[in-house]
Amino acid sequence: GLGFNIVGGTDQQYVSNDSSIYVSRIKKDGAAYLDGRLQEGDKILAVNGKDLKDLRHKDAVELFRNAGYVVSLKIQRRLQPQNGPVGHRGDGDSGGLPLAAILVPGLVLAAAAVWILLRYRQRI
């Protein structure tokens, strides 16, 4: 396989009012993962030049299964996180910086500034 799962289609809309085909999961160590360009949440517009617009899910799956060894995908990158399944990675990683990554360095800087200020005031 190509190493990723898809969702969507005219019969299984993944995003409200949008029957496009989306990458729902990239399989670790699969072809798409090793290539590194495809991302979860990407909209797939065409496979080997064949437009995926207005296809049922099973017809899109069939196109991928018959794509051959060299596959060309036309995709639209997801620019902003969306509510619902497309923005969910499924592995507990939100994709953003953890709050601690911002707070801990800030607190360290503040503590260092207070320590320097107190040391400086003692010398006056």
N, CA and C atoms as an extended XYZ file, in Angstrom:
372
Properties=species:S:1:pos:R:3:atomname:S:1:resname:S:1:resid:I:1 pbc="F F F"
N         0.814       -1.196        0.000 N   GLY     1
C         0.000        0.000        0.000 CA  GLY     1
C         0.852        1.253        0.000 C   GLY     1
N         0.162        2.367       -0.005 N   LEU     2
C         0.842        3.657       -0.049 CA  LEU     2
C         1.212        4.159        1.339 C   LEU     2
N         0.680        3.505        2.366 N   GLY     3
C         1.072        3.855        3.726 CA  GLY     3
C         0.248        4.939        4.371 C   GLY     3
N        -0.968        5.140        3.895 N   PHE     4
C        -1.845        6.096        4.565 CA  PHE     4
C        -3.301        5.698        4.369 C   PHE     4
N        -4.145        6.192        5.268 N   ASN     5
C        -5.584        5.952        5.198 CA  ASN     5
C        -6.271        7.223        4.734 C   ASN     5
N        -7.408        7.035        4.069 N   ILE     6
C        -8.190        8.178        3.613 CA  ILE     6
C        -9.597        8.123        4.192 C   ILE     6
N       -10.215        9.289        4.248 N   VAL     7
C       -11.616        9.418        4.649 CA  VAL     7
C       -12.269       10.391        3.684 C   VAL     7
N       -13.590       10.376        3.682 N   GLY     8
C       -14.333       11.312        2.856 CA  GLY     8
C       -14.961       10.640        1.653 C   GLY     8
N       -15.555       11.449        0.805 N   GLY     9
C       -16.267       10.981       -0.377 CA  GLY     9
C       -17.689       11.494       -0.354 C   GLY     9
N       -18.379       11.367       -1.467 N   THR    10
C       -19.746       11.888       -1.547 CA  THR    10
C       -20.687       11.160       -0.602 C   THR    10
N       -20.387        9.906       -0.314 N   ASP    11
C       -21.255        9.108        0.551 CA  ASP    11
C       -20.821        9.094        2.010 C   ASP    11
N       -19.642        9.653        2.313 N   GLN    12
C       -19.125        9.650        3.689 CA  GLN    12
C       -18.405       10.958        3.972 C   GLN    12
N       -19.106       12.060        3.901 N   GLN    13
C       -18.456       13.355        4.102 CA  GLN    13
C       -17.747       13.403        5.448 C   GLN    13
N       -16.483       13.743        5.390 N   TYR    14
C       -15.654       13.833        6.595 CA  TYR    14
C       -15.710       15.231        7.185 C   TYR    14
N       -15.783       16.216        6.309 N   VAL    15
C       -15.932       17.608        6.705 CA  VAL    15
C       -17.296       18.056        6.210 C   VAL    15
N       -18.031       18.733        7.059 N   SER    16
C       -19.384       19.167        6.722 CA  SER    16
C       -19.405       19.942        5.402 C   SER    16
N       -20.335       19.583        4.534 N   ASN    17
C       -20.522       20.217        3.218 CA  ASN    17
C       -19.289       20.122        2.322 C   ASN    17
N       -18.522       19.065        2.470 N   ASP    18
C       -17.325       18.872        1.663 CA  ASP    18
C       -17.152       17.374        1.430 C   ASP    18
N       -17.246       16.955        0.188 N   SER    19
C       -17.137       15.524       -0.115 CA  SER    19
C       -15.730       15.139       -0.584 C   SER    19
N       -14.741       15.974       -0.273 N   SER    20
C       -13.357       15.714       -0.674 CA  SER    20
C       -12.774       14.523        0.077 C   SER    20
N       -11.646       14.060       -0.436 N   ILE    21
C       -10.912       12.949        0.171 CA  ILE    21
C        -9.760       13.532        0.985 C   ILE    21
N        -9.634       13.079        2.227 N   TYR    22
C        -8.606       13.587        3.136 CA  TYR    22
C        -7.726       12.444        3.642 C   TYR    22
N        -6.485       12.784        3.982 N   VAL    23
C        -5.576       11.831        4.626 CA  VAL    23
C        -5.938       11.815        6.104 C   VAL    23
N        -6.343       10.651        6.609 N   SER    24
C        -6.728       10.569        8.017 CA  SER    24
C        -5.588       10.048        8.890 C   SER    24
N        -4.710        9.244        8.308 N   ARG    25
C        -3.638        8.651        9.115 CA  ARG    25
C        -2.493        8.262        8.201 C   ARG    25
N        -1.292        8.545        8.646 N   ILE    26
C        -0.094        8.108        7.925 CA  ILE    26
C         0.529        6.983        8.745 C   ILE    26
N         0.696        5.848        8.102 N   LYS    27
C         1.206        4.663        8.799 CA  LYS    27
C         2.719        4.761        8.962 C   LYS    27
N         3.156        4.544       10.198 N   LYS    28
C         4.579        4.607       10.515 CA  LYS    28
C         5.349        3.617        9.640 C   LYS    28
N         6.429        4.074        9.060 N   ASP    29
C         7.317        3.293        8.203 CA  ASP    29
C         6.695        2.887        6.868 C   ASP    29
N         5.525        3.440        6.524 N   GLY    30
C         4.930        3.203        5.216 CA  GLY    30
C         5.544        4.126        4.179 C   GLY    30
N         5.162        3.974        2.934 N   ALA    31
C         5.729        4.766        1.838 CA  ALA    31
C         5.529        6.270        2.057 C   ALA    31
N         4.335        6.681        2.444 N   ALA    32
C         4.061        8.112        2.654 CA  ALA    32
C         4.863        8.657        3.827 C   ALA    32
N         5.005        7.875        4.875 N   TYR    33
C         5.785        8.290        6.045 CA  TYR    33
C         7.253        8.470        5.672 C   TYR    33
N         7.792        7.518        4.938 N   LEU    34
C         9.201        7.572        4.549 CA  LEU    34
C         9.466        8.717        3.578 C   LEU    34
N         8.494        9.016        2.726 N   ASP    35
C         8.641       10.141        1.792 CA  ASP    35
C         8.622       11.471        2.542 C   ASP    35
N         7.722       11.598        3.514 N   GLY    36
C         7.699       12.757        4.394 CA  GLY    36
C         6.932       13.971        3.920 C   GLY    36
N         6.413       13.974        2.720 N   ARG    37
C         5.720       15.174        2.222 CA  ARG    37
C         4.236       15.212        2.564 C   ARG    37
N         3.581       14.080        2.607 N   LEU    38
C         2.151       14.027        2.889 CA  LEU    38
C         1.921       14.148        4.388 C   LEU    38
N         0.869       14.874        4.770 N   GLN    39
C         0.559       15.069        6.181 CA  GLN    39
C        -0.887       14.699        6.455 C   GLN    39
N        -1.141       14.271        7.687 N   GLU    40
C        -2.514       13.996        8.095 CA  GLU    40
C        -3.309       15.291        7.985 C   GLU    40
N        -4.507       15.186        7.428 N   GLY    41
C        -5.352       16.355        7.239 CA  GLY    41
C        -5.264       16.946        5.842 C   GLY    41
N        -4.266       16.522        5.052 N   ASP    42
C        -4.163       17.025        3.684 CA  ASP    42
C        -5.369       16.567        2.872 C   ASP    42
N        -5.836       17.437        1.983 N   LYS    43
C        -6.905       17.090        1.051 CA  LYS    43
C        -6.242       16.591       -0.226 C   LYS    43
N        -6.669       15.427       -0.702 N   ILE    44
C        -6.104       14.874       -1.932 CA  ILE    44
C        -7.036       15.244       -3.079 C   ILE    44
N        -6.502       16.011       -4.013 N   LEU    45
C        -7.298       16.509       -5.133 CA  LEU    45
C        -7.262       15.569       -6.329 C   LEU    45
N        -6.114       14.906       -6.553 N   ALA    46
C        -5.982       14.026       -7.715 CA  ALA    46
C        -4.932       12.958       -7.439 C   ALA    46
N        -5.102       11.810       -8.097 N   VAL    47
C        -4.152       10.695       -8.043 CA  VAL    47
C        -3.752       10.381       -9.473 C   VAL    47
N        -2.458       10.496       -9.758 N   ASN    48
C        -1.948       10.255      -11.115 CA  ASN    48
C        -2.757       11.019      -12.162 C   ASN    48
N        -3.110       12.240      -11.842 N   GLY    49
C        -3.839       13.106      -12.768 CA  GLY    49
C        -5.346       12.899      -12.797 C   GLY    49
N        -5.851       11.917      -12.064 N   LYS    50
C        -7.298       11.655      -12.035 CA  LYS    50
C        -7.922       12.416      -10.872 C   LYS    50
N        -8.854       13.286      -11.186 N   ASP    51
C        -9.529       14.129      -10.198 CA  ASP    51
C       -10.365       13.280       -9.246 C   ASP    51
N       -10.286       13.597       -7.947 N   LEU    52
C       -11.055       12.851       -6.947 CA  LEU    52
C       -12.379       13.528       -6.605 C   LEU    52
N       -12.696       14.615       -7.270 N   LYS    53
C       -13.917       15.361       -6.967 CA  LYS    53
C       -15.160       14.520       -7.269 C   LYS    53
N       -16.105       14.570       -6.342 N   ASP    54
C       -17.410       13.910       -6.486 CA  ASP    54
C       -17.324       12.388       -6.625 C   ASP    54
N       -16.374       11.781       -5.916 N   LEU    55
C       -16.273       10.319       -5.903 CA  LEU    55
C       -16.819        9.757       -4.602 C   LEU    55
N       -17.393        8.558       -4.696 N   ARG    56
C       -17.744        7.849       -3.473 CA  ARG    56
C       -16.450        7.352       -2.830 C   ARG    56
N       -16.503        7.098       -1.537 N   HIS    57
C       -15.311        6.674       -0.798 CA  HIS    57
C       -14.693        5.423       -1.416 C   HIS    57
N       -15.518        4.423       -1.691 N   LYS    58
C       -14.975        3.164       -2.208 CA  LYS    58
C       -14.347        3.335       -3.588 C   LYS    58
N       -14.856        4.285       -4.394 N   ASP    59
C       -14.260        4.532       -5.706 CA  ASP    59
C       -12.887        5.209       -5.565 C   ASP    59
N       -12.764        6.091       -4.574 N   ALA    60
C       -11.476        6.724       -4.305 CA  ALA    60
C       -10.471        5.676       -3.824 C   ALA    60
N       -10.900        4.795       -2.945 N   VAL    61
C       -10.027        3.723       -2.456 CA  VAL    61
C        -9.546        2.873       -3.630 C   VAL    61
N       -10.432        2.584       -4.536 N   GLU    62
C       -10.070        1.769       -5.701 CA  GLU    62
C        -9.020        2.469       -6.574 C   GLU    62
N        -9.146        3.786       -6.729 N   LEU    63
C        -8.139        4.538       -7.478 CA  LEU    63
C        -6.757        4.409       -6.835 C   LEU    63
N        -6.726        4.506       -5.503 N   PHE    64
C        -5.448        4.370       -4.798 CA  PHE    64
C        -4.896        2.959       -4.939 C   PHE    64
N        -5.744        1.966       -4.844 N   ARG    65
C        -5.283        0.574       -4.956 CA  ARG    65
C        -4.714        0.266       -6.331 C   ARG    65
N        -5.221        0.919       -7.347 N   ASN    66
C        -4.774        0.673       -8.717 CA  ASN    66
C        -3.797        1.734       -9.219 C   ASN    66
N        -3.217        2.501       -8.316 N   ALA    67
C        -2.362        3.625       -8.710 CA  ALA    67
C        -1.019        3.190       -9.276 C   ALA    67
N        -0.563        2.003       -8.957 N   GLY    68
C         0.719        1.530       -9.462 CA  GLY    68
C         1.847        1.821       -8.491 C   GLY    68
N         3.080        1.641       -8.968 N   TYR    69
C         4.256        1.798       -8.111 CA  TYR    69
C         4.714        3.243       -8.006 C   TYR    69
N         4.555        4.006       -9.072 N   VAL    70
C         4.908        5.420       -9.051 CA  VAL    70
C         3.610        6.201       -8.993 C   VAL    70
N         3.423        6.934       -7.884 N   VAL    71
C         2.153        7.615       -7.645 CA  VAL    71
C         2.398        9.112       -7.525 C   VAL    71
N         1.579        9.862       -8.243 N   SER    72
C         1.636       11.316       -8.177 CA  SER    72
C         0.347       11.811       -7.530 C   SER    72
N         0.485       12.557       -6.444 N   LEU    73
C        -0.680       13.095       -5.746 CA  LEU    73
C        -0.700       14.607       -5.877 C   LEU    73
N        -1.865       15.141       -6.140 N   LYS    74
C        -2.071       16.590       -6.079 CA  LYS    74
C        -2.831       16.828       -4.785 C   LYS    74
N        -2.222       17.598       -3.891 N   ILE    75
C        -2.840       17.789       -2.578 CA  ILE    75
C        -3.036       19.268       -2.281 C   ILE    75
N        -3.901       19.509       -1.326 N   GLN    76
C        -4.079       20.850       -0.764 CA  GLN    76
C        -3.742       20.732        0.711 C   GLN    76
N        -2.712       21.458        1.113 N   ARG    77
C        -2.252       21.406        2.499 CA  ARG    77
C        -3.286       22.044        3.403 C   ARG    77
N        -3.531       21.421        4.536 N   ARG    78
C        -4.431       21.984        5.541 CA  ARG    78
C        -3.689       23.135        6.198 C   ARG    78
N        -4.167       24.353        6.021 N   LEU    79
C        -3.468       25.530        6.513 CA  LEU    79
C        -3.758       25.809        7.972 C   LEU    79
N        -4.971       25.553        8.418 N   GLN    80
C        -5.352       25.837        9.795 CA  GLN    80
C        -5.994       24.603       10.402 C   GLN    80
N        -5.762       24.397       11.698 N   PRO    81
C        -6.455       23.287       12.353 CA  PRO    81
C        -7.962       23.515       12.291 C   PRO    81
N        -8.688       22.448       12.101 N   GLN    82
C       -10.144       22.533       12.061 CA  GLN    82
C       -10.717       21.828       13.284 C   GLN    82
N       -11.935       22.166       13.615 N   ASN    83
C       -12.627       21.437       14.672 CA  ASN    83
C       -12.963       20.059       14.140 C   ASN    83
N       -12.984       19.099       15.005 N   GLY    84
C       -13.394       17.776       14.586 CA  GLY    84
C       -12.222       16.893       14.210 C   GLY    84
N       -12.516       15.802       13.527 N   PRO    85
C       -11.536       14.755       13.299 CA  PRO    85
C       -10.307       15.163       12.499 C   PRO    85
N       -10.409       16.090       11.557 N   VAL    86
C        -9.264       16.405       10.714 CA  VAL    86
C        -8.117       16.942       11.533 C   VAL    86
N        -8.394       17.741       12.562 N   GLY    87
C        -7.331       18.306       13.386 CA  GLY    87
C        -6.783       17.343       14.419 C   GLY    87
N        -7.371       16.183       14.569 N   HIS    88
C        -6.977       15.215       15.592 CA  HIS    88
C        -5.920       14.279       15.038 C   HIS    88
N        -4.798       14.119       15.750 N   ARG    89
C        -3.733       13.248       15.287 CA  ARG    89
C        -3.884       11.827       15.803 C   ARG    89
N        -4.654       11.635       16.847 N   GLY    90
C        -4.906       10.291       17.332 CA  GLY    90
C        -3.833        9.715       18.236 C   GLY    90
N        -2.721       10.428       18.425 N   ASP    91
C        -1.671        9.884       19.275 CA  ASP    91
C        -1.466       10.708       20.533 C   ASP    91
N        -2.403       11.595       20.837 N   GLY    92
C        -2.326       12.401       22.032 CA  GLY    92
C        -1.485       13.648       21.857 C   GLY    92
N        -0.906       13.862       20.681 N   ASP    93
C        -0.066       15.026       20.419 CA  ASP    93
C        -0.902       16.080       19.727 C   ASP    93
N        -1.023       17.234       20.360 N   SER    94
C        -1.835       18.292       19.782 CA  SER    94
C        -1.112       19.007       18.666 C   SER    94
N         0.184       18.815       18.540 N   GLY    95
C         0.938       19.458       17.488 CA  GLY    95
C         1.470       20.820       17.869 C   GLY    95
N         1.032       21.392       18.985 N   GLY    96
C         1.521       22.689       19.428 CA  GLY    96
C         2.556       22.539       20.523 C   GLY    96
N         3.035       23.684       21.001 N   LEU    97
C         3.995       23.651       22.114 CA  LEU    97
C         3.261       23.371       23.411 C   LEU    97
N         3.800       22.507       24.259 N   PRO    98
C         3.187       22.311       25.561 CA  PRO    98
C         3.327       23.592       26.390 C   PRO    98
N         2.377       23.816       27.245 N   LEU    99
C         2.386       25.014       28.082 CA  LEU    99
C         3.673       25.096       28.891 C   LEU    99
N         4.177       23.980       29.362 N   ALA   100
C         5.406       23.976       30.162 CA  ALA   100
C         6.600       24.488       29.360 C   ALA   100
N         6.598       24.272       28.047 N   ALA   101
C         7.716       24.737       27.218 CA  ALA   101
C         7.780       26.257       27.173 C   ALA   101
N         6.685       26.912       27.476 N   ILE   102
C         6.653       28.372       27.506 CA  ILE   102
C         6.839       28.880       28.931 C   ILE   102
N         6.155       28.266       29.886 N   LEU   103
C         6.190       28.745       31.260 CA  LEU   103
C         7.521       28.513       31.959 C   LEU   103
N         8.122       27.345       31.803 N   VAL   104
C         9.348       27.029       32.537 CA  VAL   104
C        10.477       27.990       32.178 C   VAL   104
N        10.783       28.209       30.884 N   PRO   105
C        11.848       29.182       30.593 CA  PRO   105
C        11.517       30.591       31.093 C   PRO   105
N        10.256       30.972       31.019 N   GLY   106
C         9.850       32.291       31.514 CA  GLY   106
C        10.066       32.428       33.008 C   GLY   106
N         9.715       31.382       33.758 N   LEU   107
C         9.920       31.414       35.206 CA  LEU   107
C        11.404       31.417       35.562 C   LEU   107
N        12.203       30.686       34.811 N   VAL   108
C        13.650       30.667       35.051 CA  VAL   108
C        14.238       32.054       34.822 C   VAL   108
N        13.821       32.710       33.733 N   LEU   109
C        14.309       34.066       33.459 CA  LEU   109
C        13.881       35.043       34.547 C   LEU   109
N        12.640       34.933       34.995 N   ALA   110
C        12.144       35.825       36.040 CA  ALA   110
C        12.914       35.606       37.343 C   ALA   110
N        13.161       34.347       37.703 N   ALA   111
C        13.907       34.050       38.929 CA  ALA   111
C        15.337       34.575       38.828 C   ALA   111
N        15.955       34.427       37.661 N   ALA   112
C        17.321       34.933       37.474 CA  ALA   112
C        17.343       36.452       37.586 C   ALA   112
N        16.337       37.128       37.027 N   ALA   113
C        16.275       38.585       37.100 CA  ALA   113
C        16.115       39.049       38.542 C   ALA   113
N        15.270       38.377       39.326 N   VAL   114
C        15.075       38.735       40.736 CA  VAL   114
C        16.375       38.504       41.503 C   VAL   114
N        17.048       37.394       41.274 N   TRP   115
C        18.298       37.095       41.953 CA  TRP   115
C        19.361       38.158       41.639 C   TRP   115
N        19.490       38.547       40.361 N   ILE   116
C        20.459       39.580       39.974 CA  ILE   116
C        20.112       40.908       40.631 C   ILE   116
N        18.822       41.260       40.630 N   LEU   117
C        18.376       42.516       41.249 CA  LEU   117
C        18.716       42.530       42.739 C   LEU   117
N        18.446       41.434       43.445 N   LEU   118
C        18.743       41.363       44.878 CA  LEU   118
C        20.251       41.445       45.135 C   LEU   118
N        21.049       40.778       44.327 N   ARG   119
C        22.506       40.839       44.484 CA  ARG   119
C        23.023       42.255       44.225 C   ARG   119
N        22.458       42.900       43.215 N   TYR   120
C        22.877       44.257       42.857 CA  TYR   120
C        22.511       45.241       43.971 C   TYR   120
N        21.322       45.080       44.541 N   ARG   121
C        20.844       45.990       45.610 CA  ARG   121
C        21.690       45.838       46.872 C   ARG   121
N        22.194       44.627       47.141 N   GLN   122
C        23.039       44.407       48.316 CA  GLN   122
C        24.363       45.155       48.204 C   GLN   122
N        24.839       45.367       47.007 N   ARG   123
C        26.124       46.045       46.789 CA  ARG   123
C        26.005       47.569       46.910 C   ARG   123
N        24.801       48.098       46.813 N   ILE   124
C        24.603       49.542       46.885 CA  ILE   124
C        24.647       50.064       48.292 C   ILE   124
